[in-house]
Amino acid sequence: MLKKTNIPLASIIIGTIFVFWPVTEGGFMNLLDDPAQITENKNVTNLSFESIKNYFTSYVILSYQPLASLSYGIEYYFFGPNAFIFHFTNLILHLINTFLVYLILYKIFKNRKRVALLVTLFFAIHPLQTETIGWLSTRSTLLFSLFLLASTYQYIKYLESETKKLKPLILAVLFALLSMFSKSMAILIPFVLIGIDYLHLRKFNWKAVLDKVVFFAMSIVFGIVSLYSRKAIGGASEMELIAEKNLIPYTFYEKICISSYSILFYIKKFLFPYDLYNMYGYPIKVGDKLPFEYLISPYIIIGLLVMAVIICKKSSKEFVRYFLFGIFFFLLSIGLTLNLINFLSQMTAERYMYLGLIGLSIPIVLFLEKFINNPKHEVKAIVFYSIIFVFFAFKSRTQTRIWKDEESYLKNVLAAYERNDIVNNSAGLPIYALGIKYFKENKPKEAIKCFNRTIKMDKFSPSVYAARGASYNAIGKKKLAINDFDKVINTPKLRARKGALSTAFRFKGEVYISLGLYEKSKVLFDSAVYFNPNDNIAIKRVAEIKELLKTQLN
C-alpha cells in the first residue's frame, strides 16, 4: 500500500517539517503551564523510580497524564532544560500523528484517495495546530492523539481481516490504554470505534458489542479518575468559575448558547484562521443577557443542520456515510470541551481542535469535491487547493513565531484583543501575566501598572488583587498591600479559590512580619496552610514565628 502512496505522504511530511520547524526555536513559557509541567516539576527534573511511580499516582494541572510527564522526565534526564529537545519531540509526535491519519484515511476512503490526501493536509499544516505543536504543555494532547489514532488503525485492520484475528483487536486495546494514560480525552475512543463500525456497515449485534466492552470499561475507569483529579487538586467548580469572573450564573439555555457558539467558533477558525491568540474567555453578561452573537448561535447551528440534511438527500449513500462520520467525529472530538455540563478554565482553545480538524475537514472536502472532482475542472481544482494550502502553510509558519518567547506570545494576545475590542472573562489575563513577569523580575512598579490595567477590565479577579498587594508590599506601601489582601479575603464577590486565598493570607502575613506583628502574622500563615497544605513557605514561616515567640517569652 505505502509503495503507491509514498510520494504524496513524503511530500506532506516534508512540508509539515518546513512549516512548523520554527517552533523548535522556542523556549519554555513560564507565564503558562510549562513550569508546573516541566521546569519546576520535581518528578520531571529528578527522574527516578519514585518519580515514575508519582507520575501514575498523582495529578498535574488538574489532569491525569502520566505518560506525558514520563516523556518530559526522560527528556530532562538526558538533555536537561534544553527547550529545543522538548519542542523537537512535539514536532516529531505531530509528524507521526500525520502519518497515522494518512494511513487511516487511506483505508477509509478506498475510492476517494484525493479526499484522504486533502484531509491529511488540513490536519498536518492548518494554523489551528500551531498551539498544540508550539506549546510544550500540550504534550498530553499529542500523545493521546497518537495512541488513539494507532488504536483506531488497528481496529480497522481487525474489521477488514476476513477471519477477525484477535491480534489487531488486542493491539487496539493496548493503544487505547496508552492513550488514556496520556490524557482523559481518550475516554472517547469506544465512540470513535462505533463510528468506524458505521463506516464499515457493520451490523449491530452481540459480537460488535463484546468487541468494545473492554474499551468502555477502561473509559469508565479513566473517566472517574479524571473527575476525581479536579476534586483532589482543588479545582474550581463551574459555579466558582462563574462567580469569580462573571457573578451571574448561566442558565441551561445560556449554556446551550455558549456551546453552540463554541462549535461555530471552531468552524469559523477552520475556514478563517485569523486572530489565534490562545486565551478565549467566557462571555460577560450585560444585565441579565448574553451578547447577541451567543443568543443567535443555536439557530445558526439548526440552519447548518438543515443544510447538511439537504446535501445528504441529494447525495449517494456512500457520500452520506462519509459526510455524517466526519460531522460525528468533529463533534465527538470537541464534545467534552463544550462546557454544557462542566466548565473548563477557557471557553474554547485551539488545542481542543487538534483531532477535530480531521472530522471537520471530511465534510468540507467532500462538499468541495462534489463541484471540483471533474476531469474538466482538474486544473482549476489543483490551483484552488494549492492557493488554500499555500495560504495555510504561510499562516501556520507565521503563527509559530508567537511561541518563540513570552514577549512574542503576550504581544500577539494583546494585539488581537485591541484589534477586536475583546471583552470577556479572560480579557485581562495577558496583561496580568505580563505583570507577574515583571514582579518575578523584581520590577514591582511596572507590575502594579499592569495589574491596575487588568482590574479596569476585570474587577472581580482575586488573583490580580493578591498579586498587586504583593507588589505594593515590595515597594513599601503596606496599607495598600493589606487593603488588596483584605479584598481577596473578606469581599464576598472576590471570595477566591483556595490557591488565591492561600496566597493572600501568606502575603498579608509577610506584611505583618515587616510591621513586627508576629502573633497576627502567625494566624495569617496558619490560614494560608489551611487553604494550601503544600504551601512550604507558609509552613516555614509558622515554624519560624513559633521559635521567635518562644524566644521572646524566655
C-alpha positions in Angstrom: 0.0 0.0 0.0 2.7 2.5 1.0 4.6 2.0 -2.2 1.7 3.6 -4.1 1.4 6.5 -1.7 4.9 7.2 -0.5 5.4 10.3 -2.7 2.3 12.3 -1.5 2.9 11.1 2.0 6.6 12.1 1.9 5.6 15.5 0.5 3.2 16.1 3.3 5.7 15.2 6.0 8.5 17.4 4.4 6.0 20.2 4.0 4.9 19.9 7.7 8.5 20.0 8.9 9.2 23.1 6.9 6.0 24.8 8.2 6.4 24.1 11.8 10.2 23.9 12.2 10.4 27.4 13.8 8.7 26.1 16.9 11.9 24.3 17.8 13.5 27.8 18.4 11.0 28.5 21.2 11.7 28.4 24.9 9.7 27.4 28.0 6.5 29.5 28.5 6.9 30.4 32.2 3.8 32.5 32.2 1.7 29.5 31.3 1.9 25.9 32.5 5.4 24.9 31.5 7.0 25.5 35.0 4.3 23.3 36.7 4.5 20.7 33.9 8.3 20.6 33.4 10.9 23.0 34.7 9.6 23.2 38.3 8.1 19.7 38.5 10.4 17.8 40.8 9.1 14.5 39.4 10.3 15.6 35.9 13.6 17.3 36.9 14.6 14.3 39.1 13.8 11.2 37.2 13.8 8.1 39.4 11.7 5.0 40.2 10.0 7.1 42.8 9.1 9.9 40.4 7.9 7.4 37.8 5.6 6.0 40.5 4.4 9.5 41.2 3.5 10.0 37.5 1.0 7.3 37.8 -0.3 8.1 41.3 -0.7 11.9 41.2 -2.1 14.7 39.0 -0.6 17.7 37.2 -2.6 20.9 36.4 -5.9 19.3 37.2 -5.3 16.3 35.0 -4.1 12.7 35.0 -1.4 12.4 32.3 1.4 10.1 33.5 2.8 9.2 30.0 3.1 12.9 29.2 5.0 13.5 32.4 7.2 10.4 31.8 8.1 11.8 28.4 9.2 15.1 29.9 11.1 13.2 32.6 13.1 11.2 30.1 13.9 14.2 28.0 15.0 16.2 31.1 17.1 13.3 32.3 19.1 13.1 29.1 19.1 16.7 27.9 18.3 18.9 30.9 16.3 22.1 30.4 17.0 22.2 26.7 13.8 23.6 25.2 14.9 22.6 21.7 14.6 18.9 22.5 11.1 19.3 24.0 9.9 21.3 21.0 11.5 18.9 18.6 9.7 16.0 20.3 6.4 17.8 19.9 7.0 18.2 16.2 8.0 14.5 15.8 4.8 13.5 17.6 2.8 15.6 15.2 4.5 14.1 12.2 3.8 10.6 13.5 0.1 11.6 14.0 0.0 12.9 10.4 1.4 9.6 9.2 -1.3 7.7 11.1 -4.1 10.0 9.9 -3.0 9.3 6.3 -2.9 5.5 6.9 -6.4 5.6 8.4 -7.9 7.8 5.8 -6.3 5.8 3.0 -8.1 2.7 4.4 -11.4 4.5 4.9 -11.6 6.4 1.6 -10.8 3.5 -0.7 -12.5 5.1 -3.7 -11.7 8.7 -2.8 -8.0 8.9 -2.5 -7.8 12.6 -3.1 -10.2 13.2 -0.1 -7.8 11.2 2.1 -4.8 13.4 0.8 -6.6 16.7 1.3 -7.9 15.9 4.8 -4.4 14.8 5.8 -3.0 18.1 4.5 -5.6 20.1 6.5 -4.7 18.1 9.7 -0.9 18.5 9.0 -0.5 22.2 8.4 -3.6 24.1 9.5 -2.8 27.1 11.6 -5.1 25.8 14.4 -2.4 23.1 15.0 0.2 25.7 15.9 -0.7 25.9 19.6 -0.6 22.2 20.1 2.8 21.9 18.5 4.3 25.1 19.8 3.2 25.0 23.4 5.2 22.4 25.3 2.5 21.8 27.9 0.2 20.4 25.2 2.3 17.2 25.0 -0.6 15.2 26.5 -2.8 16.1 23.5 -0.2 14.9 21.0 0.4 11.7 22.9 -3.2 10.8 23.5 -3.9 11.5 19.8 -1.1 9.3 18.7 -2.3 6.3 20.6 -5.9 7.0 19.8 -5.1 7.0 16.1 -2.9 3.9 16.5 -5.8 2.1 18.3 -8.3 3.2 15.5 -5.9 1.9 12.8 -5.6 -1.5 14.5 -9.4 -1.7 14.9 -9.9 -1.0 11.2 -7.4 -3.8 10.4 -9.4 -6.1 12.7 -12.6 -5.3 10.9 -11.1 -5.8 7.5 -9.5 -9.1 8.3 -11.7 -11.9 7.0 -11.1 -14.2 10.0 -11.3 -11.4 12.6 -8.0 -12.3 14.1 -7.6 -11.1 17.7 -4.1 -9.6 17.4 -5.2 -6.3 15.9 -8.0 -6.0 18.4 -5.6 -6.7 21.3 -3.3 -4.0 19.9 -6.2 -1.7 19.6 -7.0 -2.2 23.3 -3.3 -1.7 24.3 -3.0 1.6 22.3 -6.3 2.7 23.8 -5.0 2.1 27.3 -1.8 4.1 26.5 -4.0 6.9 25.1 -6.0 7.1 28.4 -2.7 7.2 30.4 -1.8 10.2 28.3 -5.0 12.3 28.6 -8.5 11.8 29.9 -9.9 12.9 26.5 -9.1 9.4 25.3 -12.2 8.1 27.0 -14.0 8.9 23.7 -12.2 6.0 22.0 -15.1 3.5 22.1 -17.3 6.0 20.4 -14.7 6.6 17.7 -14.8 2.8 17.1 -18.6 2.9 16.9 -18.2 5.5 14.1 -15.7 3.2 12.4 -18.3 0.4 12.6 -20.8 2.7 10.9 -18.3 3.4 8.1 -17.8 -0.3 7.5 -21.5 -1.0 7.6 -21.0 -3.4 10.5 -24.2 -4.8 11.8 -25.1 -4.0 15.4 -25.0 -7.4 17.2 -23.6 -9.0 20.3 -20.2 -9.5 18.6 -20.0 -5.8 17.9 -20.9 -5.0 21.5 -18.5 -7.5 23.0 -15.6 -6.1 20.9 -16.0 -2.9 22.8 -16.7 -4.0 26.3 -13.0 -3.6 27.4 -12.8 -0.1 25.7 -15.9 1.1 27.6 -14.7 -0.4 30.8 -11.4 1.5 30.5 -13.2 4.7 29.6 -15.4 4.5 32.7 -12.4 3.9 35.0 -10.3 6.7 33.5 -13.4 9.0 33.4 -13.7 8.6 37.2 -10.0 9.2 37.6 -10.3 12.4 35.6 -13.3 13.7 37.7 -11.5 12.8 40.9 -8.4 14.7 39.8 -10.1 18.0 39.8 -11.5 17.5 43.3 -8.3 16.1 44.6 -6.3 19.1 43.4 -8.9 21.6 44.5 -10.0 22.6 41.0 -12.8 25.2 40.7 -16.3 24.1 40.2 -18.4 25.6 37.5 -20.2 27.9 39.8 -16.9 29.0 41.4 -15.5 29.9 38.0 -18.6 31.9 37.1 -18.8 33.6 40.5 -15.2 34.6 40.3 -15.4 36.1 36.9 -18.9 36.8 35.9 -21.1 37.0 39.1 -24.2 36.0 37.2 -24.7 32.2 36.7 -25.6 30.9 33.3 -29.0 29.3 32.8 -29.2 26.0 31.0 -30.4 27.7 27.8 -27.4 30.1 28.0 -25.1 27.1 28.3 -26.6 25.8 25.1 -25.9 29.2 23.5 -22.3 29.1 24.7 -21.8 25.5 23.5 -23.4 26.4 20.1 -21.1 29.5 19.8 -18.1 27.3 20.6 -19.0 25.0 17.7 -19.3 27.9 15.4 -16.1 29.3 16.7 -14.2 26.2 15.6 -15.9 26.2 12.2 -15.0 29.9 11.7 -11.4 29.5 12.8 -11.1 26.5 10.5 -12.2 28.5 7.5 -10.7 31.8 8.5 -7.8 31.2 10.9 -7.2 34.8 11.9 -6.6 36.2 15.4 -5.4 33.0 17.0 -4.3 34.1 20.5 -4.8 31.2 22.9 -6.9 33.0 25.6 -10.6 32.7 24.8 -12.8 33.5 27.8 -16.4 33.2 28.7 -18.8 36.0 27.7 -19.7 38.6 30.3 -23.5 39.1 30.6 -24.8 42.6 30.1 -27.6 42.9 32.7 -29.1 39.5 32.6 -28.4 38.7 28.9 -25.6 37.2 26.9 -24.2 39.1 23.9 -26.3 38.8 20.7 -23.8 36.6 18.9 -24.2 33.9 21.6 -28.0 34.1 21.7 -28.3 33.6 17.9 -25.8 30.7 17.8 -28.2 27.8 18.4 -30.3 29.0 15.5 -27.3 29.1 13.2 -26.5 25.6 14.2 -30.0 24.5 13.3 -29.6 26.2 10.0 -26.4 24.3 9.3 -28.0 21.0 10.2 -30.8 21.7 7.8 -28.2 22.4 5.1 -26.5 19.1 5.9 -29.8 17.3 5.6 -30.4 18.9 2.2 -26.9 18.0 1.0 -27.3 14.4 2.2 -30.7 14.0 0.4 -29.1 14.9 -2.9 -26.0 12.6 -2.5 -25.1 9.0 -2.7 -25.3 6.6 0.3 -21.5 6.4 0.3 -21.2 10.2 0.4 -23.7 10.4 3.2 -21.9 7.8 5.2 -18.6 9.6 5.0 -20.2 13.0 5.5 -22.0 12.0 8.7 -19.0 10.3 10.0 -16.9 13.5 9.6 -19.5 15.6 11.4 -19.8 12.9 14.2 -16.0 12.8 14.7 -15.8 16.6 14.8 -18.5 16.9 17.4 -17.1 14.0 19.4 -13.6 15.4 19.4 -14.7 18.8 20.9 -17.7 17.4 22.8 -16.0 17.2 26.3 -14.8 20.9 25.9 -18.2 22.5 25.0 -19.0 23.5 28.6 -22.5 22.2 28.6 -22.2 20.2 31.8 -18.8 21.1 33.3 -17.0 24.4 32.8 -13.3 24.4 31.8 -10.9 27.3 32.5 -11.3 28.5 28.9 -14.5 28.6 26.8 -12.6 27.5 23.7 -9.0 26.7 22.8 -7.2 25.9 19.5 -5.7 22.7 21.0 -9.2 21.3 21.6 -9.5 21.1 17.8 -6.3 19.0 17.3 -8.2 15.8 16.3 -11.4 17.7 15.5 -9.7 19.1 12.4 -9.9 15.6 10.9 -13.7 15.4 11.4 -14.4 18.9 10.2 -12.2 18.6 7.1 -14.0 15.5 5.9 -17.5 17.1 5.2 -15.9 20.3 3.9 -13.6 18.4 1.5 -16.4 16.1 0.4 -18.6 19.1 -0.3 -15.9 20.8 -2.3 -15.2 17.6 -4.3 -18.9 17.5 -5.4 -18.2 20.5 -7.5 -14.5 20.2 -8.3 -14.0 16.5 -8.9 -14.5 16.6 -12.6 -11.8 15.9 -15.3 -12.9 19.2 -17.0 -12.1 21.1 -13.8 -8.9 19.3 -12.8 -6.5 22.3 -13.4 -8.9 24.6 -11.6 -9.1 22.2 -8.7 -5.3 22.0 -8.4 -5.0 25.8 -8.5 -7.8 26.2 -5.9 -6.3 23.7 -3.5 -2.8 25.0 -4.0 -3.9 28.5 -3.0 -5.6 27.2 0.1 -2.7 25.2 1.3 0.0 27.7 0.5 -2.0 30.3 2.5 -2.5 27.9 5.4 1.2 27.0 5.3 2.2 30.6 5.3 -0.2 31.4 8.1 1.0 28.5 10.3 4.6 29.3 9.8 3.9 32.9 10.8 1.9 31.7 13.8 4.8 29.6 15.1 6.7 32.8 15.9 4.3 33.7 18.8 5.6 30.6 20.7 9.2 31.8 20.5 9.1 33.5 23.9 6.8 35.1 26.4 7.1 38.6 25.0 6.1 37.4 21.5 3.2 35.4 22.9 1.9 38.3 25.0 2.2 40.8 22.2 0.2 38.5 19.9 -2.6 38.2 22.5 -2.7 41.9 23.3 -2.7 42.9 19.6 -5.7 40.5 18.9 -7.6 42.0 21.9 -7.0 45.6 20.7 -8.0 44.8 17.1 -11.2 43.1 18.1 -12.1 45.2 21.2 -12.4 41.9 23.1 -14.3 41.8 26.4 -14.6 38.5 28.2 -13.6 37.0 31.5 -10.1 36.3 30.2 -9.5 39.7 28.6 -7.2 40.8 31.4 -5.2 37.6 31.5 -2.3 38.6 29.2 -1.8 41.9 31.0 -2.0 40.1 34.3 0.6 37.6 33.0 2.9 40.4 32.0 2.5 41.9 35.5 3.5 38.6 37.0 6.5 38.5 34.7 7.6 42.0 35.9 7.0 41.0 39.5 9.3 38.0 39.2 11.9 40.2 37.5 11.8 42.5 40.6 10.1 45.3 38.8 7.1 45.9 41.1 6.2 49.4 39.8 5.8 48.1 36.3 3.9 45.1 37.7 1.5 47.4 39.5 0.7 49.3 36.3 -0.2 46.0 34.6 -2.4 44.9 37.5 -4.2 48.3 37.6 -5.0 48.0 33.9 -6.2 44.4 34.4 -8.5 45.4 37.2 -10.1 48.0 34.9 -11.0 45.2 32.6 -11.9 42.7 35.3 -12.8 44.0 38.7 -13.6 40.6 40.2 -10.4 38.6 39.9 -8.9 37.7 43.3 -5.5 36.6 41.9 -4.9 40.1 40.4 -5.6 41.8 43.8 -3.3 39.3 45.6 -0.6 40.0 43.0 -1.0 43.8 43.2 -0.9 43.6 47.0 2.4 41.7 46.9 3.8 44.4 44.5 2.7 47.2 46.8 4.4 45.4 49.7 7.6 45.2 47.6 7.8 49.0 47.3 6.9 49.6 50.9 3.2 50.6 50.5 2.0 48.4 53.4 -1.5 49.9 53.8 -2.3 49.5 50.1 -1.0 45.9 50.2 -3.1 45.0 53.2 -6.2 46.6 51.5 -5.7 44.4 48.4 -5.2 41.2 50.5 -8.3 42.0 52.6 -10.3 42.4 49.3 -9.5 38.8 48.4 -10.1 37.5 51.9 -13.2 39.5 53.0 -15.2 40.6 50.0 -17.8 38.0 49.1 -17.7 38.9 45.4 -14.0 38.3 45.4 -14.1 35.2 47.5 -11.3 33.4 45.8 -10.5 29.8 45.2 -8.1 28.1 47.6 -5.0 29.0 45.7 -5.6 32.7 45.7 -6.8 32.7 49.3 -3.7 31.0 50.4 -1.6 33.5 48.6 -3.5 36.4 50.0 -3.1 35.1 53.6 0.6 34.4 53.1 1.5 37.8 51.6 -0.5 39.6 54.2 1.4 37.6 56.8 4.6 38.8 55.3 3.5 42.4 55.6 2.6 41.9 59.3 6.0 40.4 59.9 7.6 43.5 58.5 5.5 45.5 60.9 6.5 43.4 63.9 3.0 41.9 64.4 4.2 38.3 64.8 1.2 36.8 66.6 -1.2 38.2 63.9 1.1 37.1 61.1 1.1 33.5 62.6 -2.7 33.4 62.3 -2.4 34.5 58.7 0.2 31.9 57.9 -1.9 29.2 59.6 -4.8 30.3 57.3 -2.5 30.0 54.3 -1.5 26.5 55.2 -5.2 25.6 55.8 -6.2 26.6 52.3 -3.0 25.1 50.8 -1.4 22.4 52.9 1.5 22.3 50.4 2.5 25.9 50.9 6.0 25.3 52.1 6.8 29.0 52.6 3.8 29.5 54.9 4.7 26.3 56.8 8.3 27.5 57.2 7.1 30.9 58.4 4.8 29.3 61.0 7.7 27.3 62.4 10.0 30.5 62.4 7.4 32.6 64.3 6.8 29.9 66.9 10.5 29.9 67.6 10.6 33.6 67.7 7.6 33.8 70.1 9.2 31.2 72.4 12.4 33.3 72.5 10.5 36.4 73.4 8.7 34.6 76.2 12.0 33.3 77.6 
